[in-house]
Amino acid sequence: MPPTTAHGKICYIEIPATNIQQSADFYHKVFHWEIRKRGDGATAFNDSVGEVSGAWVLGRPLSPVPGLLIYIMVDSVTTTLERVAAYGGKIVQPVGGDSGEITARFCDPAGNVLGLYQEP
């Protein structure tokens, strides 16, 4: 089934990286993102439900402190944090930091901070 296409939908994300293969491996192992090579040879991804795609880019400032903060939906924040730590990421805000929500924040191997969200 093709991704949803509609005005205003977030469709593509460029994630700063210091080592593209390391970042691709991390996101594949932790979130099961599909990793692929684009026609121009760049390493790209599709999220686990095929709705958002993107690529890792070199030479961009990393996002080590939340400004624009992207949250990734997961089945279990606790289990995902274990996977984050196992595959080279760091936990920067444990579960419970956002009152009333099941969230956490992590730092990927390159140093970008992202959030995790679990449906209640």
Order of alpha helices (4+ residues) and beta strands (2+ residues): beta-alpha-beta-beta-beta-beta-alpha-beta-beta-beta
